[in-house]
Structures are given as structure tokens and as C-alpha cells.
Amino acid sequence: MAILGKRTQPFSNVDTAWLRMEDPTNLMMVAGVLMFDQPLDFERLKATVEHRLLRFDRFRQRVVQPKRPWGTPYWETDPNFDLNAHLHRIALPAPGDQVALQALVSDLMSTPLDFSKPVWQMHLIENLDGGCALFARLHHCIADGIALMHVLLSMTDTDPNAPWPSPETVKKQTQAWNPLATLFRPAATAVRTTRRVTKTLRDEGMEILDNPSRALDLAKMGASGAAALGKLLLIGPDPKTIFKGKLGVAKRAAWSTPIPLADVKAVGRITGATVNDVLLAAVTGALRRYMQARGELAEGIDIRAVVPVNLRPPDSAPELGNRFGLVFLSLPVGVDDLVDRLFDVKRRMEEIKGSPEAVIAFGILNAIGMAPAEVQDIVVNIFGLKATAVMTNVPGPPETVYLAGKPIRGIMFWVPQSGRLGLGVSILSYAGQVTLGVATDAGLVPDPETIIAGFHQEFEELVELARAIKNYEGETGR
């Protein structure tokens, strides 16, 4: 990651694309909340942000939009930067529980960032069940969720007795975990086999300005690029359900009670599924339950989720910016049987692993970042028509970590629903627990906590199924 240096830095093409996706009804922010059982010392938190977060130049820089239509946005060091304009201290309204916190988080997620300043904000939220929470919002043009998670957690310690942050202690700081090494490993093969597709898109980007359809022609290059491009652009629109429709400004956020990762793995061992398969099957079942509760027919319906795929090499040093592609995962919400639904998800996940689809999507984003805003709108709307939700899965630290001397009890985050989608699902593992987060458009889904409740019901049924199979195998000796 870049340390303080040049006064101005141009945007990459992909970062430009994410900047232009900003819309009042679909803010391009990555949001995250860290929860604590104990209050944080505000002055120590402020020192932590100053010495660990602000050492990355991006957090002192503001976005400067070009005056020319074809110009490239750039980062400029804010001459009036003031940490007090970005780190705030507020109290959670009574009764100070998770419901109140979710309401406050929903309001903040509906509020745009101030583009006259560096595009990030943090709120220390006190009066939460005797503890507190730290809520952070960062614009997607700064970086993707993987990089931002690494940045936020670079402020943490593995030792509760770590000294106050200072320039000297920061130099000695080491990270005990690397989320980039474990996320979406199958993407590495796709990157190697289709690298020339992305390179060609980058090298011939100026031609795309004159002929936007050239982006689609170039994406057909590569051994399996044509098939991947066909899946991306030739599939029909997703079915009209209660999750799709005109978006409003107000958003809603909710998250689950953490579930033991060991239980998820146990279900996976019994059924031959991965952790991702199990969790996505439970999410699919929760969406089916929600549709049925709202009186909507779910039978025989599939809905697509856009799934970000990390494209950084597994052993690379983390850096800011956006380095991920997108794949479409079809979720079998129309399948009634729990077991059939799980195996359908498993089969569909296996079909997209190692596919060049993510790299093709990255190349298209790279291309439209150089194209006129009108062209970008067309492509974004096409992507939005073909999906219903954005679903992400980010691994956090495997052990408890500490911020400003206090243990983090739980972590949740949400990515924006790019493509003007109204449903976002986030899965995050931390310290042996898994938490599900749901972000929705308030006009479409005013009660995301109902989807969360359905997720817990689905997962409990999967656990009971795994126990029954294990007991049966034990009794029969199989």
C-alpha cells in the first residue's frame, strides 16, 4: 500500500468505474461495524487511527473530478485535512441494544459521504449494552472490501497489552494473519489462464472510447473467454421478485447472531460440501422463506447473485484499489427440499470455480472506466438486470484481536449493491464464528431481520440433518 508521497495520484480505470457508480439511491460505500463488550478510550482510538490508518495516503486524499468529459479523476492531498471531521463520537439511543444499533447503522448507510473531504467516516457508538461499537464507511473507489478489511484490521493488535500507537510502534507492527492468502483461491488459476484478455482490454482501452462495443469483442479472446462472456452478457434478466424494483434512498441493515464455524464445517463433512456451499444454501433457503412469507410464489424460480472474486495473487502484499472480478451464481430458491437445495448450490459453485468469468468482468470494468458515463450506465444496468443480489464472503482473523486495548467481540460488514440492486448479503468469519449480514432497500425489503431469522432456521435444520446422518451411520456401521 502506498505511504504518504505524491500530492496527486490518478485513478485506475476500475476505480473510476466504481466512482461513477455512485447514485443517491445506491451509495458506493463499504460499511463495517466492530462491536465491543467494553467501552473504548476515545483518545486511544484517535491515536490508533492517526498512526495506523492515516499512514496510508488515500485516507488523507480527496477525490477531484476532471473538468473535461474525457478526463481522469485523481486523488489530491486535502490541504485542510482534519481527523476530527472523520472520527465522531455519538451515543446509541435507548435501549442501547442490537436493534437500536441496527437502526443507527441503517441511517448512516443511507447517508452519503462528503466528497469535499477524503471519502471515509468513522463513528464511535457508545451506550451499547455496556460496551460500544465502531462503525466505518469508506467509499468503494478507495479500495474493495478485501483491501479495506485488511486496512481496518491493521489497526488491531493480537495482544491486549499492546502499547499506545505511535510512529515507533507502527514500524514494528506485524500482522498475524493475511486474509488475501485464503480468499477465493480458485481465482488464481483463472487469472493465469486469461491474463492476456485483461491485458488486451487495458492496452486497447483508448479505442473503446470511440467504439464502446469493442470492449465486448475484446472480451471474447482467450481459450474459454467466449463462453464466459456469453454467460455474462447473453443470459436473460433475472425474474421479477420482491427483491427487485425501483430503489429509494433509505436502506436497512441487519446481522445474525454468530454461529460456530465448527458447526458449519461439521455439516460440510457429512454432506461433502464446502463451508461456502453450506452457508449459501442456508441463505438461499432464507430467501425462499421470506418470499413465501410475503405471499410470493417461489416454486421453480432461480435468482442470481453477483459474487465478487478476489483477483490478487495469493501471496501478494495487500494494496488499495479494486482488484476483483464478478461471477454470477444462480441460487435455487425454487427448490423445496433442503438436501436438494444444498446439492444444487454445491454443483453450481463447482461449475464457476476456476472459470475465467471473473477476469472477463474485471476487464469489462476496466474498459468502461475509460468510457463515457452514458456507456457505463448502459453496462451497469445490463449487469443489474441479470442479478438480484450481491453476495460476499470475507475471512477475518481466526483469533480474537484487540483495538485500542479492547477485544473485538464481533465484526460485520456490507458492500454496496453495485448494478443498482436492492439486496446485499455478506458472510464474515471471525475467531471461530460466522456472521451473516443483510443490507436491503427499505422500500423493497423493510425487514431484513426476517431474512436473518430464516437463515438461522435453515442452518439449524442443516445441523439437525447432519446429526441424523451421523447417528444413522454410527448405528449401521457405514
KETORDREN-808760 format. One line per 2 residues: number of its first residue (from 0); their letters; for each residue x, y, z of C-alpha. Coordinates in Angstrom, 3 decimals, padded with zeros to 6 digits, m for minus. Example, Ala and Ser with C-alpha at 12.3 -4.5 7.8 and 13.67 -1.06 7.14 Angstrom:
KETORDREN-808760
0> AS> 012.300/m004.500/007.800 | 013.670/m001.060/007.140
end
This chain:
KETORDREN-808760
0> MA> 000.000/000.000/000.000 | 001.197/003.446/m000.791
2> IL> 002.525/005.504/002.095 | 002.311/009.302/002.090
4> GK> 004.033/010.543/m001.021 | 002.831/012.305/m004.144
6> RT> 000.354/015.135/m003.737 | m001.822/013.853/m006.593
8> QP> m002.389/010.367/m007.968 | m004.615/009.422/m010.931
10> FS> m007.439/006.926/m010.542 | m007.128/003.493/m012.093
12> NV> m009.751/002.686/m014.713 | m011.569/000.230/m012.444
14> DT> m011.576/002.655/m009.503 | m013.030/005.260/m011.884
16> AW> m015.814/002.841/m012.765 | m016.733/002.389/m009.104
18> LR> m016.631/006.136/m008.515 | m019.081/006.732/m011.356
20> ME> m021.500/004.141/m009.994 | m022.350/006.477/m007.096
22> DP> m026.083/007.083/m007.028 | m028.291/008.712/m004.341
24> TN> m030.326/005.507/m004.165 | m027.298/003.187/m004.201
26> LM> m024.286/004.692/m002.445 | m020.983/003.055/m003.341
28> MV> m019.763/002.583/000.233 | m018.198/m000.347/002.020
30> AG> m019.541/m000.254/005.582 | m018.415/m002.219/008.616
32> VL> m019.159/m002.394/012.317 | m016.856/m003.659/015.093
34> MF> m018.568/m004.494/018.395 | m017.050/m004.449/021.879
36> DQ> m018.233/m005.607/025.300 | m016.232/m002.797/026.926
38> PL> m016.087/000.952/026.245 | m013.173/002.215/024.135
40> DF> m010.949/005.060/025.255 | m011.689/007.716/022.622
42> ER> m008.256/009.334/022.820 | m006.533/005.988/022.367
44> LK> m008.822/005.188/019.437 | m007.963/008.553/017.909
46> AT> m004.237/007.845/018.289 | m004.751/004.433/016.671
48> VE> m006.481/005.954/013.649 | m003.869/008.711/013.372
50> HR> m000.813/006.457/013.464 | m002.113/003.312/011.768
52> LL> m004.824/004.340/009.324 | m003.526/007.734/008.224
54> RF> m000.131/006.319/007.277 | m001.902/005.264/004.070
56> DR> m002.076/008.363/001.908 | m005.516/007.554/000.493
58> FR> m007.146/008.451/003.803 | m005.769/011.987/003.641
60> QR> m006.721/012.483/m000.002 | m009.943/013.748/m001.549
62> VV> m011.452/012.950/m004.937 | m011.017/015.568/m007.654
64> QP> m013.356/015.192/m010.617 | m011.973/016.151/m014.051
66> KR> m013.273/019.288/m015.738 | m013.060/017.666/m019.164
68> PW> m015.637/014.958/m020.047 | m012.848/012.529/m021.000
70> GT> m010.599/013.418/m018.076 | m009.461/011.015/m015.378
72> PY> m010.347/011.664/m011.728 | m007.404/011.926/m009.386
74> WE> m006.546/011.847/m005.698 | m005.362/015.093/m004.156
76> TD> m003.982/015.533/m000.646 | m006.569/017.538/001.304
78> PN> m004.788/020.734/002.405 | m007.341/021.207/005.191
80> FD> m007.406/017.629/006.431 | m008.757/017.359/009.985
82> LN> m009.152/013.985/011.671 | m011.984/015.413/013.789
84> AH> m014.074/015.720/010.609 | m013.818/011.959/010.050
86> LH> m013.833/010.402/013.536 | m017.002/011.101/015.518
88> RI> m018.299/010.113/018.936 | m022.022/009.544/019.424
90> AL> m024.329/007.759/021.890 | m026.712/004.981/020.910
92> PA> m030.335/005.832/021.762 | m032.131/003.760/024.393
94> PG> m032.487/000.872/024.902 | m028.922/000.560/023.587
96> DQ> m029.313/m002.947/022.165 | m028.621/m004.559/018.782
98> VA> m031.987/m003.434/017.400 | m031.096/000.180/018.190
100> LQ> m027.622/m000.297/016.722 | m029.064/m001.765/013.511
102> AL> m031.394/001.236/013.183 | m028.491/003.668/013.596
104> VS> m026.294/001.725/011.175 | m029.167/001.748/008.651
106> DL> m029.434/005.550/008.898 | m025.688/006.023/008.448
108> MS> m025.630/003.614/005.484 | m028.307/005.794/003.849
110> TP> m026.218/008.970/004.269 | m023.742/009.921/001.514
112> LD> m020.121/010.757/002.235 | m018.819/014.319/001.835
114> FS> m016.799/014.463/m001.391 | m015.200/017.782/m000.426
116> KP> m013.124/015.733/002.042 | m011.455/012.293/001.958
118> VW> m014.309/009.861/001.425 | m014.432/007.958/004.700
120> QM> m016.045/008.333/008.129 | m015.909/006.528/011.464
122> HL> m018.352/006.758/014.360 | m017.585/005.522/017.874
124> IE> m021.046/004.496/019.085 | m021.283/004.345/022.876
126> NL> m024.003/003.014/025.193 | m024.258/m000.404/023.510
128> DG> m025.170/m002.929/026.213 | m022.392/m001.627/028.443
130> GC> m019.888/m001.677/025.594 | m019.634/000.174/022.293
132> AL> m019.324/m000.192/018.527 | m017.139/001.371/015.865
134> FA> m018.920/001.946/012.567 | m016.863/002.771/009.472
136> RL> m017.929/003.887/005.982 | m015.409/004.016/003.147
138> HH> m016.086/004.718/m000.498 | m015.606/001.807/m002.869
140> CI> m013.295/003.892/m005.087 | m010.682/003.786/m002.289
142> AD> m010.494/000.012/m002.405 | m012.512/m003.184/m002.458
144> GI> m013.776/m004.994/000.606 | m010.767/m007.310/000.901
146> AL> m008.241/m004.465/000.972 | m010.381/m002.315/003.258
148> MH> m010.850/m005.169/005.704 | m007.077/m005.557/005.806
150> VL> m006.617/m001.814/006.365 | m009.188/m001.629/009.148
152> LS> m007.787/m004.662/010.911 | m004.223/m003.372/010.518
154> MT> m005.263/m001.043/013.316 | m005.691/m004.020/015.645
156> DT> m003.328/m005.950/017.914 | m003.118/m009.601/018.903
158> DP> m002.006/m008.614/022.407 | m004.415/m006.818/024.775
160> NA> m001.434/m005.178/026.473 | m000.019/m003.637/023.298
162> PW> 001.311/m000.081/023.823 | m000.453/003.037/022.600
164> PS> 000.132/003.536/018.860 | 002.966/005.856/017.932
166> PE> 005.237/006.212/014.881 | 007.752/003.891/016.557
168> TV> 005.291/001.142/017.442 | 003.732/001.247/013.968
170> KK> 007.101/000.484/012.373 | 007.361/m002.671/014.480
172> QT> 003.790/m003.757/013.883 | 003.319/m007.153/012.278
174> QA> 000.159/m008.845/011.133 | m000.628/m012.326/012.431
176> WN> m002.997/m013.076/009.582 | m003.336/m012.488/005.867
178> PL> m006.906/m012.636/004.509 | m005.684/m012.364/000.942
180> AT> m003.908/m015.711/001.105 | m007.093/m017.661/001.826
182> LF> m009.831/m015.945/m000.143 | m011.167/m017.422/m003.375
184> RP> m008.045/m019.443/m004.207 | m009.623/m020.864/m007.379
186> AA> m009.432/m017.382/m008.926 | m005.641/m017.692/m009.195
188> TA> m005.950/m020.269/m011.987 | m008.434/m018.095/m013.840
190> VR> m006.086/m015.143/m013.636 | m003.196/m017.101/m015.133
192> TT> m005.187/m018.644/m017.961 | m006.941/m015.441/m019.088
194> RR> m004.413/m012.749/m018.190 | m003.990/m011.821/m021.851
196> VT> m007.691/m010.902/m022.058 | m007.371/m008.255/m019.346
198> KT> m004.063/m007.003/m020.737 | m005.574/m006.529/m024.170
200> LR> m008.522/m004.646/m022.719 | m006.128/m002.356/m020.881
202> DE> m003.794/m001.784/m023.832 | m006.591/m001.070/m026.283
204> GM> m008.691/000.992/m023.885 | m008.474/004.254/m025.843
206> EI> m010.058/002.594/m028.863 | m013.009/001.636/m026.699
208> LD> m013.742/005.333/m026.176 | m014.500/005.654/m029.865
210> NP> m016.168/002.264/m030.182 | m017.615/001.062/m026.838
212> SR> m018.813/m002.230/m028.309 | m015.130/m003.065/m028.864
214> AL> m014.982/m003.956/m025.145 | m017.291/m006.864/m025.780
216> DL> m015.349/m008.010/m028.863 | m012.052/m007.976/m026.968
218> AK> m013.531/m009.938/m024.096 | m014.120/m012.839/m026.486
220> MG> m010.369/m013.506/m026.646 | m008.821/m016.354/m024.698
222> AS> m009.348/m020.104/m024.632 | m012.631/m020.006/m022.752
224> GA> m013.343/m016.305/m022.841 | m016.184/m016.590/m025.330
226> AA> m018.148/m018.968/m023.130 | m017.598/m016.787/m020.061
228> LG> m018.595/m013.657/m021.959 | m021.696/m015.410/m023.191
230> KL> m022.720/m016.246/m019.662 | m022.131/m012.668/m018.560
232> LL> m023.905/m010.865/m021.368 | m026.274/m013.286/m023.075
234> IG> m028.154/m014.662/m020.076 | m031.639/m013.259/m019.705
236> PD> m032.920/m010.924/m017.000 | m033.477/m012.262/m013.511
238> PK> m037.144/m012.905/m012.630 | m039.116/m010.037/m011.116
240> TI> m039.457/m010.740/m007.405 | m039.999/m008.687/m004.253
242> FK> m036.218/m008.228/m004.096 | m036.113/m006.254/m007.372
244> GK> m037.631/m002.881/m008.162 | m037.126/000.859/m008.070
246> LG> m034.706/001.862/m005.321 | m035.131/004.589/m002.727
248> VA> m032.652/006.452/m000.551 | m033.396/004.657/002.736
250> KR> m031.546/001.388/003.448 | m031.914/m001.235/006.143
252> AA> m029.182/m003.372/007.716 | m029.302/m006.405/009.998
254> WS> m026.956/m009.164/011.047 | m027.177/m012.566/012.656
256> TP> m026.118/m013.976/015.961 | m022.697/m015.583/015.320
258> IP> m022.767/m019.313/014.603 | m019.829/m021.640/015.334
260> LA> m017.632/m022.226/012.302 | m017.089/m025.754/013.637
262> DV> m020.798/m026.482/013.147 | m020.651/m025.249/009.555
264> KA> m017.640/m027.469/008.880 | m019.386/m030.428/010.514
266> VG> m022.344/m030.076/008.141 | m019.897/m029.823/005.253
268> RI> m018.057/m033.001/006.259 | m021.239/m035.035/006.474
270> TG> m022.674/m033.767/003.184 | m019.431/m033.440/001.232
272> AT> m019.999/m029.699/000.822 | m017.693/m026.750/001.458
274> VN> m018.240/m024.094/004.104 | m019.365/m021.708/001.344
276> DV> m021.811/m024.288/m000.015 | m023.424/m024.769/003.395
278> LL> m023.747/m021.061/004.158 | m025.048/m020.149/000.705
280> AA> m027.591/m022.977/000.879 | m028.846/m021.596/004.204
282> VT> m029.056/m018.096/002.692 | m030.960/m019.474/m000.309
284> GA> m033.433/m021.174/001.986 | m033.849/m017.953/003.981
286> LR> m034.695/m016.010/000.814 | m037.221/m018.691/m000.139
288> RY> m038.848/m018.435/003.296 | m039.024/m014.655/003.003
290> MQ> m040.678/m014.796/m000.417 | m043.272/m017.264/000.828
292> AR> m043.973/m015.188/003.955 | m044.665/m012.199/001.700
294> GE> m047.095/m014.269/m000.347 | m044.862/m014.613/m003.398
296> LA> m044.544/m017.795/m005.434 | m041.038/m019.263/m005.146
298> EG> m041.505/m022.651/m006.786 | m039.275/m023.281/m009.787
300> ID> m037.502/m019.926/m009.531 | m033.771/m019.252/m009.583
302> IR> m032.360/m015.846/m008.713 | m028.795/m014.798/m009.475
304> AV> m026.275/m013.355/m007.049 | m023.252/m011.368/m008.166
306> VP> m020.280/m012.779/m006.248 | m017.021/m010.776/m006.049
308> VN> m013.895/m012.857/m006.653 | m010.541/m011.633/m005.375
310> LR> m008.017/m011.473/m008.254 | m004.892/m010.654/m006.271
312> PP> m002.206/m013.353/m006.276 | m002.485/m015.302/m003.004
314> DS> 000.940/m014.248/m001.711 | 000.875/m010.627/m002.878
316> AP> 001.177/m007.716/m000.480 | m002.232/m006.095/000.041
318> EL> m002.764/m002.799/m001.734 | m005.538/m000.273/m002.025
320> GN> m007.682/m000.115/m005.134 | m010.147/m002.566/m006.632
322> RF> m008.749/m005.908/m007.779 | m011.694/m008.248/m008.034
324> GL> m013.909/m009.680/m010.699 | m017.528/m010.799/m010.623
326> VF> m019.276/m014.093/m011.249 | m022.975/m014.900/m011.407
328> LS> m024.206/m017.625/m009.059 | m027.719/m018.949/m009.619
330> LP> m029.493/m019.628/m006.314 | m032.186/m022.352/m006.349
332> VG> m034.814/m020.578/m004.217 | m037.437/m022.566/m006.078
334> VD> m036.216/m025.905/m004.704 | m038.281/m027.004/m001.714
336> DL> m036.180/m029.883/m000.364 | m033.343/m028.823/001.965
338> VD> m030.924/m031.525/000.759 | m031.661/m030.953/m002.920
340> RL> m031.119/m027.234/m002.429 | m027.733/m027.790/m000.768
342> FD> m026.510/m030.080/m003.542 | m027.792/m027.715/m006.218
344> VK> m025.751/m024.897/m004.651 | m022.719/m027.178/m004.387
346> RR> m022.956/m028.186/m008.053 | m023.371/m024.617/m009.244
348> ME> m020.441/m023.399/m007.165 | m018.224/m026.108/m008.657
350> EI> m019.199/m025.034/m012.170 | m017.917/m021.483/m011.702
352> KG> m014.706/m022.320/m009.799 | m011.691/m021.664/m011.956
354> SP> m013.841/m020.051/m014.655 | m012.396/m017.018/m016.467
356> EA> m015.713/m015.242/m015.927 | m014.362/m013.097/m013.071
358> VI> m011.390/m011.907/m015.131 | m013.649/m011.098/m018.078
360> AF> m015.868/m008.999/m015.773 | m012.798/m007.209/m014.386
362> GI> m011.666/m006.425/m017.916 | m015.081/m005.003/m018.783
364> LN> m014.999/m002.804/m015.669 | m011.513/m001.692/m016.657
366> AI> m012.795/m000.762/m020.106 | m015.925/001.108/m019.046
368> GM> m013.864/003.092/m016.541 | m012.402/004.814/m019.610
370> AP> m015.695/005.122/m021.475 | m018.280/007.918/m021.302
372> AE> m020.617/007.888/m018.308 | m023.560/007.115/m020.619
374> VQ> m021.850/003.927/m021.804 | m021.079/002.926/m018.238
376> DI> m024.727/003.420/m017.265 | m025.806/001.058/m020.021
378> VV> m023.376/m001.685/m018.939 | m024.184/m001.274/m015.229
380> NI> m027.904/m001.515/m015.953 | m027.334/m004.656/m018.043
382> FG> m025.495/m006.267/m015.149 | m028.226/m005.155/m012.752
384> LK> m030.967/m006.715/m014.858 | m029.258/m010.105/m014.754
386> AT> m028.963/m010.356/m010.956 | m030.961/m009.829/m007.789
388> AV> m028.324/m009.612/m005.066 | m024.667/m009.104/m004.278
390> MT> m023.164/m011.804/m002.048 | m019.709/m011.638/m000.491
392> NV> m017.657/m013.830/001.805 | m014.608/m012.391/003.576
394> PG> m012.461/m014.255/006.126 | m011.468/m012.260/009.191
396> PP> m008.849/m013.080/011.826 | m009.060/m016.672/013.110
398> ET> m008.350/m015.483/016.672 | m009.659/m012.614/018.787
400> VY> m007.935/m009.310/018.039 | m007.869/m006.066/020.012
402> LA> m008.494/m002.471/019.040 | m007.339/000.343/021.337
404> GK> m006.661/m002.263/024.014 | m010.141/m003.863/023.982
406> PI> m011.169/m007.229/022.471 | m013.405/m007.089/019.406
408> RG> m016.471/m009.192/020.171 | m017.890/m009.268/016.675
410> IM> m017.412/m007.900/013.169 | m019.871/m007.313/010.352
412> FW> m019.579/m005.502/007.023 | m021.580/m004.746/003.897
414> VP> m020.527/m003.952/000.341 | m022.612/m001.737/m001.955
416> QS> m025.152/m003.362/m004.233 | m023.479/m002.363/m007.497
418> GR> m025.684/m002.557/m010.565 | m028.440/m000.778/m008.623
420> LG> m029.505/m003.939/m006.839 | m031.598/m003.801/m003.697
422> LG> m030.218/m006.785/m001.750 | m026.744/m007.381/m000.333
424> VS> m025.649/m010.433/001.667 | m022.321/m010.558/003.493
426> IL> m020.710/m013.504/005.261 | m017.761/m012.924/007.585
428> SY> m015.814/m015.357/009.756 | m014.003/m014.181/012.866
430> AG> m012.483/m016.004/015.833 | m014.190/m019.313/015.053
432> QV> m017.609/m017.742/014.439 | m019.553/m016.886/011.282
434> TL> m021.913/m013.915/010.987 | m024.379/m013.164/008.218
436> GV> m025.246/m009.569/007.321 | m028.099/m008.404/005.102
438> AT> m028.485/m004.917/003.607 | m031.658/m004.023/001.726
440> DA> m033.521/m001.184/000.113 | m036.148/m000.149/002.659
442> GL> m038.875/000.143/000.023 | m038.330/m003.388/m001.250
444> VP> m037.373/m005.272/001.922 | m038.159/m003.190/005.034
446> DP> m037.392/m006.032/007.456 | m034.033/m007.724/006.679
448> ET> m034.073/m009.170/010.191 | m036.738/m011.568/008.917
450> II> m034.260/m012.935/006.373 | m031.734/m013.300/009.197
452> AG> m034.267/m015.290/011.241 | m034.870/m017.536/008.243
454> FH> m031.118/m018.086/007.882 | m030.896/m019.296/011.484
456> QE> m033.842/m021.659/010.923 | m032.287/m023.050/007.751
458> FE> m028.918/m023.581/009.361 | m030.437/m025.331/012.376
460> EL> m032.211/m027.718/010.032 | m028.928/m028.426/008.252
462> VE> m027.256/m029.127/011.599 | m030.074/m031.483/012.595
464> LA> m029.808/m033.240/009.239 | m026.070/m033.729/009.662
466> RA> m026.592/m035.127/013.166 | m029.240/m037.537/011.923
468> IK> m026.966/m038.798/009.131 | m024.059/m039.195/011.540
470> NY> m026.196/m041.111/014.051 | m027.570/m043.331/011.282
472> EG> m024.081/m044.115/010.013 | m022.969/m044.877/013.544
474> ET> m025.883/m047.244/014.123 | m025.473/m049.082/010.821
476> GR> m021.685/m049.091/010.820 | m021.488/m047.345/007.468
end
